[in-house]
């Protein structure tokens, strides 16, 4: 093999090794979800998700585990402003979750309300990567639709 071809292959192997190394390192460099976001998600899932997201139920069109819905232009959270955030106002005032709703087993504690406030003050960082959902096959989805239609 000529020296120029050897140099070419040597460069190719080095470039490939660098590429593989970057991929390996990059897979471990996912942005960490801040603890305050994880805590807020836990509170929202425990106290709000049954009516606002679970099994496709989205009362008032809101799924509380969809960060973009919470913080988007028409969302109930204004980052860094709990006093301007309807979500915080509803929870802190006791209006949500409603006391007379049978799905509500436990109301948010003062500490949990403080977690939501702290999360909003921190800029309401995203927690969506934590939500892992099982794949629902078309057949299973059709079954859900048929069951829902039978119940009406």
Number of C-alpha atoms within 10 A of each C-alpha: 5 7 8 9 10 11 11 11 12 12 12 12 12 11 12 12 12 12 12 12 11 11 12 11 11 10 8 9 9 8 7 9 14 14 12 20 23 19 17 25 26 18 19 20 17 15 22 24 21 20 20 21 18 15 10 10 14 15 13 8 10 17 23 24 23 16 18 15 16 22 19 12 10 10 16 20 25 22 18 16 15 22 14 13 19 15 20 22 18 14 22 19 10 14 10 18 20 14 13 7 10 7 13 17 11 10 16 20 12 10 10 19 20 15 20 25 24 18 24 25 16 15 16 24 19 21 21 15 11 12 9 7 6 5 7 9 9 9 9 11 11 12 12 13 12 11 11 10 9 8 7 5
